[in-house]
């Protein structure tokens, strides 16, 4: 699968981003895995366009989000993306989840291109039933 964002583009984006130092030491195979996973997650919810720079940035931000939350360094953002609306020592309150935990930057930038959830994930077929076979029972 050809990625929308190349490793070179992602590296350039990460140099302009605060708190992205965890990205730099990764090898290209690992970076490709993060970018591929981020793109796959975003593409499940949004209609991505490889020609729009903000969409590429959203993929980079989702890849960084996955990296940071995977290592537990950005727990507040992870909890927000997972729908935690309120927390204290003894309880957590969750709001309704989207389909996947998506970082705040990506969900904001891509809000206008969100897939129609019913069309994207549910295929409906009209059903007909012939009750004449059951009339004799």
BELKASUL-V240693 format. One record per residue. PHI is phi in whole degrees, 0 to 359 (999 if undefined). D_CENTER is the distance of its C-alpha to the mean C-alpha in Angstrom with 2 decimals. Layout:
<<PHI | D_CENTER> <PHI | D_CENTER>>
This chain:
<<999 | 17.54> <282 | 17.91> <279 | 15.07> <293 | 14.49> <249 | 14.89> <282 | 17.91> <298 | 18.59> <299 | 21.26> <295 | 19.03> <295 | 16.53> <300 | 19.66> <297 | 21.08> <297 | 18.11> <294 | 18.14> <288 | 21.90> <262 | 21.49> <250 | 19.04> <287 | 20.48> <59 | 19.53> <248 | 18.22> <296 | 21.25> <293 | 19.56> <287 | 18.19> <304 | 21.75> <286 | 23.37> <291 | 20.84> <281 | 22.34> <297 | 21.05> <296 | 20.12> <291 | 17.85> <299 | 16.31> <298 | 15.80> <296 | 14.11> <295 | 11.58> <295 | 11.09> <296 | 11.06> <295 | 8.50> <299 | 6.06> <296 | 7.39> <298 | 7.40> <296 | 3.91> <293 | 3.92> <293 | 7.41> <289 | 7.35> <247 | 6.92> <234 | 8.50> <269 | 11.59> <273 | 11.38> <235 | 14.84> <295 | 15.96> <269 | 18.84> <260 | 17.18> <301 | 17.09> <296 | 14.66> <291 | 11.99> <296 | 12.94> <296 | 12.84> <298 | 9.31> <296 | 8.45> <299 | 11.06> <294 | 9.92> <293 | 6.52> <298 | 9.07> <295 | 11.47> <302 | 9.52> <297 | 9.25> <297 | 12.85> <292 | 14.07> <285 | 12.89> <295 | 14.03> <263 | 17.35> <75 | 17.45> <271 | 18.27> <225 | 15.97> <298 | 16.39> <297 | 16.63> <295 | 13.20> <296 | 11.83> <296 | 14.13> <298 | 13.26> <294 | 9.52> <276 | 10.97> <98 | 13.38> <289 | 16.46> <262 | 18.74> <205 | 21.89> <211 | 23.20> <213 | 26.61> <297 | 28.51> <251 | 28.98> <207 | 26.11> <229 | 22.51> <244 | 21.52> <253 | 18.11> <271 | 16.99> <297 | 15.33> <281 | 11.76> <287 | 9.35> <268 | 8.12> <225 | 5.50> <290 | 5.85> <247 | 4.07> <296 | 7.03> <300 | 9.85> <301 | 10.69> <297 | 7.73> <294 | 7.94> <287 | 11.64> <294 | 12.10> <264 | 10.30> <305 | 11.82> <284 | 14.70> <242 | 13.07> <292 | 11.20> <293 | 12.26> <289 | 15.14> <302 | 13.97> <291 | 17.51> <287 | 17.99> <284 | 14.79> <235 | 15.28> <233 | 18.90> <250 | 21.93> <253 | 25.14> <228 | 28.68> <292 | 31.85> <250 | 34.02> <236 | 37.80> <225 | 40.19> <256 | 43.84> <275 | 45.67> <295 | 49.05> <293 | 48.81> <263 | 48.64> <297 | 51.55> <274 | 54.10> <277 | 52.63>>
